[in-house]
């Protein structure tokens, strides 16, 4: 979380994506991270409308300069003592979401919050898929990235297999990341949380980092 907060403090028009990546990595290591488990994904404006597997195939699309009115997405993680994180947030480059940007961000956050509320031992990821879609307005469903429950298991790897029909048990850890790609409006947003299954339900391990629009705006200068 410290890495995202440090990089978000540099978000403004004229800053490039690799500067934010460098600040994220610096802050992670300063806070005690021993490694970065995957290349930090930081993408803005038109870049944000494409999954990383597309952007990574185009070297010259991986260091865009942020512009006024853009959104910038962080999909990042660090590693400490063999365990990894994978966290995501969306920020307005000029410090304020437009009404449309705010509305679409809430599509993602509300889906994530619905899944978090439904987590408990015995529930399967397939069941959480239905919970996510119930929380997404019908007209927004075509813009969601994946038909899965919008996340994956995590532990020693940032991409542990997602066993959709395996009942959740206390001690399991997974991510919730409802990606939203709307090419019609040119808006892409998402949040990503890391969740620990407990005897009572779920503990959000990334809860120290806000997800609501107003609090995210406050992290940008």
C-alpha positions in Angstrom: 0.0 0.0 0.0 2.9 2.4 0.7 4.1 1.9 -2.8 0.8 2.9 -4.4 0.4 5.9 -2.0 3.9 7.1 -2.9 3.4 6.8 -6.6 -0.1 8.4 -6.4 1.5 11.4 -4.9 3.4 12.0 -8.2 0.3 11.6 -10.4 -0.3 14.8 -12.4 -0.4 15.8 -16.1 3.1 15.6 -17.7 4.4 12.7 -15.6 5.1 9.5 -17.5 4.1 6.0 -16.6 7.6 4.7 -16.0 8.3 7.5 -13.5 5.3 6.2 -11.5 6.6 2.6 -11.8 10.0 3.6 -10.5 8.5 5.5 -7.5 6.3 2.5 -6.7 9.2 0.1 -6.7 11.4 2.5 -4.7 8.8 2.9 -2.0 8.1 -0.9 -1.8 11.8 -1.6 -1.2 12.1 1.2 1.3 9.2 -0.3 3.2 10.9 -3.7 3.4 9.9 -5.6 0.2 12.6 -7.9 -1.0 11.4 -8.2 -4.5 8.8 -7.1 -7.1 6.9 -10.3 -8.2 5.8 -8.9 -11.6 6.4 -5.9 -13.7 4.2 -3.2 -12.3 1.3 -2.4 -14.6 0.7 1.3 -14.7 -1.4 2.5 -17.7 -3.2 5.7 -18.5 -5.6 7.2 -20.9 -6.0 5.1 -24.1 -3.4 2.6 -22.7 -5.8 1.8 -19.8 -8.4 0.4 -22.3 -6.2 -2.6 -23.1 -5.2 -5.6 -21.0 -1.5 -5.8 -20.2 -1.0 -8.8 -22.5 -1.9 -6.4 -25.4 0.2 -3.4 -24.2 3.2 -5.6 -23.4 3.5 -6.5 -27.1 4.0 -2.9 -28.0 7.1 -1.4 -26.4 6.4 2.2 -27.4 2.9 2.0 -25.7 4.3 1.3 -22.3 5.5 4.8 -21.3 2.7 7.2 -22.0 2.8 10.7 -20.6 -0.3 11.4 -18.4 -2.7 14.1 -19.6 -5.3 16.2 -18.0 -8.6 14.3 -17.9 -7.0 10.9 -18.0 -7.4 8.0 -15.6 -4.3 6.1 -14.5 -4.6 2.5 -13.4 -2.2 0.7 -11.0 -2.1 -3.1 -11.0 0.9 -3.8 -8.9 2.5 -5.9 -6.1 5.5 -6.6 -4.0 7.0 -9.6 -2.3 8.2 -10.1 1.3 9.4 -13.3 2.9 8.2 -15.3 0.0 4.7 -14.1 -0.1 3.3 -11.8 -2.7 0.6 -9.1 -3.1 -1.4 -8.0 -6.1 -3.3 -4.7 -5.6 -5.1 -2.3 -8.0 -6.5 1.2 -7.9 -7.7 3.8 -10.4 -6.8 7.5 -10.0 -7.8 10.7 -11.8 -4.7 12.4 -13.3 -6.0 15.9 -12.5 -7.2 14.9 -9.0 -10.9 14.8 -9.7 -13.1 12.1 -11.4 -15.6 13.3 -13.9 -19.2 12.1 -13.2 -18.9 9.4 -15.9 -15.5 8.2 -14.5 -16.9 8.2 -11.0 -20.0 6.3 -12.1 -18.0 3.6 -13.9 -15.5 3.2 -11.0 -18.5 2.5 -8.7 -19.5 -0.3 -11.0 -16.2 -2.0 -10.2 -16.1 -1.2 -6.5 -19.7 -2.3 -5.9 -19.1 -5.6 -7.5 -15.9 -6.1 -5.4 -17.8 -5.1 -2.2 -20.6 -7.6 -3.0 -18.1 -10.4 -3.5 -16.3 -9.5 -0.2 -19.6 -9.5 1.7 -20.4 -13.0 0.3 -17.1 -14.6 1.2 -17.3 -17.4 3.8 -16.0 -20.9 4.3 -17.8 -23.4 2.0 -18.6 -20.9 -0.7 -17.1 -21.6 -4.1 -15.6 -19.1 -6.6 -18.3 -20.1 -9.1 -20.9 -19.0 -6.6 -19.0 -15.7 -6.1 -19.2 -15.3 -9.9 -23.0 -15.1 -9.6 -22.7 -12.7 -6.8 -20.5 -10.4 -8.9 -22.9 -10.4 -11.8 -25.9 -9.8 -9.6 -24.1 -6.6 -8.4 -23.4 -5.4 -12.0 -26.1 -3.5 -13.9 -27.2 -5.5 -16.9 -26.2 -2.7 -19.3 -22.7 -2.7 -17.8 -22.0 -6.5 -18.0 -20.7 -6.4 -21.6 -17.9 -4.1 -20.5 -16.5 -6.4 -17.8 -13.3 -8.2 -18.7 -14.0 -11.8 -17.7 -16.9 -14.2 -16.9 -15.1 -15.5 -13.9 -15.5 -14.2 -10.3 -13.1 -11.4 -11.2 -10.0 -12.6 -9.4 -7.6 -15.4 -8.7 -5.9 -17.2 -5.8 -2.6 -15.7 -4.5 0.1 -16.8 -2.2 3.6 -17.8 -3.2 2.6 -16.8 -6.8 0.6 -13.9 -8.0 -1.4 -16.1 -10.3 -2.2 -19.3 -8.4 -4.9 -21.5 -10.1 -8.5 -20.5 -9.6 -10.4 -23.7 -8.7 -13.9 -22.5 -9.3 -15.7 -25.4 -7.6 -13.3 -25.9 -4.6 -15.0 -24.7 -1.4 -13.3 -21.9 0.3 -11.6 -22.6 3.6 -10.1 -20.5 6.4 -6.6 -19.5 5.5 -7.2 -19.3 1.7 -6.2 -16.0 0.1 -7.4 -14.7 -3.3 -7.9 -11.4 -5.2 -11.1 -9.7 -6.3 -10.5 -7.5 -9.3 -13.6 -6.6 -11.4 -12.0 -5.0 -14.6 -14.2 -2.6 -16.5 -13.3 -1.7 -20.2 -15.7 0.6 -22.0 -14.3 1.4 -25.4 -17.5 3.2 -26.3 -16.9 5.9 -23.7 -13.1 5.5 -23.5 -13.2 4.7 -19.8 -11.5 1.8 -18.1 -11.4 1.4 -14.3 -10.8 -1.3 -11.7 -10.0 -2.0 -8.1 -8.2 -5.1 -6.8 -8.3 -6.3 -3.3 -6.6 -9.2 -1.5 -8.9 -11.2 0.7 -8.2 -13.7 3.4 -10.9 -16.3 4.2 -11.6 -16.4 7.9 -13.9 -18.6 10.1 -16.4 -15.7 10.1 -16.1 -14.5 6.5 -13.4 -12.4 5.0 -10.6 -10.1 6.0 -9.6 -7.6 3.4 -5.8 -7.5 3.6 -5.6 -4.4 1.4 -8.3 -2.4 3.3 -5.7 0.2 4.4 -5.9 1.6 0.8 -9.2 3.3 0.1 -11.3 2.3 -2.9 -14.1 4.9 -2.9 -13.7 7.8 -5.4 -13.5 10.6 -2.9 -10.7 9.0 -0.9 -8.8 8.1 -4.1 -8.9 11.7 -5.2 -7.4 12.8 -1.9 -4.2 10.6 -2.7 -3.5 12.7 -5.8 -2.0 16.1 -5.3 
